[in-house]
Amino acid sequence: MTDKLIIFDTTLRDGEQSPGASMTRDEKVRIARALERMRVDVIEAGFPIASPGDFESVKAVADAVKDSTVCGLARALDRDIDRAGEALKGAASARIHTFIATSPIHMKMKLRMQPDAVLEQAVAAVKRACKYTDNVEFSPEDAGRSELDFLCRVLEAVIDAGATTVNIPDTVGYNLPHQFGALIGNLIERVPNADKAVFSVHCHNDLGLAVANSLAAVDSGARQVECTINGLGERAGNAALEEVVMAVSTRHDVFGCNVDHIDRSQIVSCSRLVSSITGFTVQPNKAIVGANAFAHESGIHQDGVLKSRETYEIMRAEDVGWSTNRMVLGKHSGRNAFRSRLAELGVSFGSEEELNAAFVRFKELADKKHEIFDDDLQALVTEANLEAENERVKLVSLRVCSETGETPEATVTLNIDGEEKHVSASGSGPVDAAFKAIESVVCSGTELQLYSVNNITSGTDSQGEVTVRLERGGRIVNGQGADTDIVIASAKAYVNALNKIFTPEDREHPQV
């Protein structure tokens, strides 16, 4: 096994395209640093042309990350490529990823272009990207439904133009593993200059086959997989990084490549960080990172594992980081210990004021919760970032009364645009009452699509992490809140979502 499988993470770009999964610049930097600690090869930081905020986020990641290649996405348009080149100036290692659709349906219905014009624009885009970096990736969008002969023509031309990676996307998750593997094998065999570029794949999970298709492609010679933490992504998501990495690692007897460079012990902590920031929780039975992934209830299974782990476990929980969520701090820990541990987790502070504010939060949490774990610290920082964004609505205080046989009531004090307002409401439960009280003041006109509660760590004193998803006029946002009191955490999450709804969003989508 001499071939390294390149792991290309697109959590910060394609993952963010999940409705409601938008991230701030600081949150993207935190995730990028976690990916860097995992030793991910390429981090696709965003789509710089989408908005000024996206540009600044890509620039911040490029400046912060030193050990991984930082990539920016660009359509096959001059202005996109120039913007990506500008955003990536500070990167120690930069890549521009440009793309244009090549399937008949996309060329006719979306681009309204003839195939020869598409080929010409693809070549021009790669040549322009090469002016900024010698690390250029090209993707023929919707390759899974493209005509093979035309696909071969395009790939040959862009490799001649300077593309060092050619990525074959199954954009709509249409392919089956045997088909997709055969496609990759045919392309590598038929494209005359295939040996001059790395073949990559980017699979979507619409049929639940993103990982299977990616692995079939690796088996056929692909040497880069584009994936996301927890499989986050548009619609049903992308190939899950943790599943691809552990499949190749565990079945090294099958694949002619390795992922030995990836620090797999960082997988669980990175998964939890992404879940905390985006509000997209991981289901208990999710492979590798789900709470039940290494749990055994059956007596037969338990007996077998106790006698020999290999009877029912093909991986060690410790190898993916399940044992690393250790207690690190308590109420007697000092500020330097607090700062040092967060630095180890990839969190830094821009000023002493930010550090002091975070330390005050830590002390408040330590008074409620004796044992402080890494996940508690990550949630604390996430909440601080969320509140830093809150400009219009702030939760000042909340009082609820819930009693058997009585209708629950909530009294809320909010600060709205600098003015305090007090309101009370009743509901079917304390959370419902709190939400109705808040809504009676803000009159947001939103519809609650999701309310989800998860424990951050174990124990009855664990913080509850609440995700609230609101929709208004087709726009979807996620709000997050954490507290040892679930009702307070719920109110925080609702207020956070409202502030996102009240913040105008003007972003381009790469596929439009």
Secondary structure as GFF3:
##gff-version 3
##sequence-region A 1 512
A	DSSP	beta_strand	3	4	.	.	.	ID=ss1
A	DSSP	beta_strand	6	9	.	.	.	ID=ss2
A	DSSP	three_ten_helix	15	17	.	.	.	ID=ss3
A	DSSP	alpha_helix	25	37	.	.	.	ID=ss4
A	DSSP	beta_strand	42	46	.	.	.	ID=ss5
A	DSSP	three_ten_helix	48	50	.	.	.	ID=ss6
A	DSSP	alpha_helix	52	64	.	.	.	ID=ss7
A	DSSP	beta_strand	69	75	.	.	.	ID=ss8
A	DSSP	alpha_helix	78	87	.	.	.	ID=ss9
A	DSSP	beta_strand	94	101	.	.	.	ID=ss10
A	DSSP	alpha_helix	104	105	.	.	.	ID=ss11
A	DSSP	pi_helix	106	111	.	.	.	ID=ss12
A	DSSP	alpha_helix	115	129	.	.	.	ID=ss13
A	DSSP	beta_strand	136	141	.	.	.	ID=ss14
A	DSSP	three_ten_helix	143	145	.	.	.	ID=ss15
A	DSSP	alpha_helix	148	161	.	.	.	ID=ss16
A	DSSP	beta_strand	165	170	.	.	.	ID=ss17
A	DSSP	alpha_helix	177	190	.	.	.	ID=ss18
A	DSSP	three_ten_helix	194	196	.	.	.	ID=ss19
A	DSSP	beta_strand	198	203	.	.	.	ID=ss20
A	DSSP	alpha_helix	210	219	.	.	.	ID=ss21
A	DSSP	beta_strand	224	227	.	.	.	ID=ss22
A	DSSP	three_ten_helix	229	231	.	.	.	ID=ss23
A	DSSP	alpha_helix	241	250	.	.	.	ID=ss24
A	DSSP	beta_strand	257	258	.	.	.	ID=ss25
A	DSSP	three_ten_helix	264	266	.	.	.	ID=ss26
A	DSSP	alpha_helix	267	278	.	.	.	ID=ss27
A	DSSP	alpha_helix	299	307	.	.	.	ID=ss28
A	DSSP	three_ten_helix	309	311	.	.	.	ID=ss29
A	DSSP	three_ten_helix	317	320	.	.	.	ID=ss30
A	DSSP	beta_strand	327	329	.	.	.	ID=ss31
A	DSSP	alpha_helix	335	344	.	.	.	ID=ss32
A	DSSP	alpha_helix	352	368	.	.	.	ID=ss33
A	DSSP	beta_strand	372	373	.	.	.	ID=ss34
A	DSSP	alpha_helix	374	389	.	.	.	ID=ss35
A	DSSP	beta_strand	393	401	.	.	.	ID=ss36
A	DSSP	beta_strand	409	416	.	.	.	ID=ss37
A	DSSP	beta_strand	419	426	.	.	.	ID=ss38
A	DSSP	alpha_helix	430	442	.	.	.	ID=ss39
A	DSSP	beta_strand	447	455	.	.	.	ID=ss40
A	DSSP	beta_strand	464	472	.	.	.	ID=ss41
A	DSSP	beta_strand	475	483	.	.	.	ID=ss42
A	DSSP	alpha_helix	486	502	.	.	.	ID=ss43
###
